[in-house]
Amino acid sequence: AITSTGTKKGELFLGDVNTQLKNKNITADVKVDTNSNIFTTITINEPAPGVKAILSFRVPEQTSGKVR
């Protein structure tokens, strides 16, 4: 699925594009905004019985990674 949004404030236009990719038990959500920031969340359902793994990070900021 691909979605996009946009807002115009005066002469400034702000927007983003979102996509969600699914393959078996893995879901990847990717969002790109007007400032070329990329926000990514990867969810893995049941990599082992009863376990759910979520990885999220932002590019180009290298210190934004999170694992849950």
Sequence and secondary structure as in RCSB ss.txt:
>XXXX:A:sequence
AITSTGTKKGELFLGDVNTQLKNKNITADVKVDTNSNIFTTITINEPAPGVKAILSFRVPEQTSGKVR
>XXXX:A:secstr
 EEEEEEEETTEEEEEEEEEEEETTEEEEEEEETT  EEEEEEEE SSTT EEEEEEEES GGG EE 
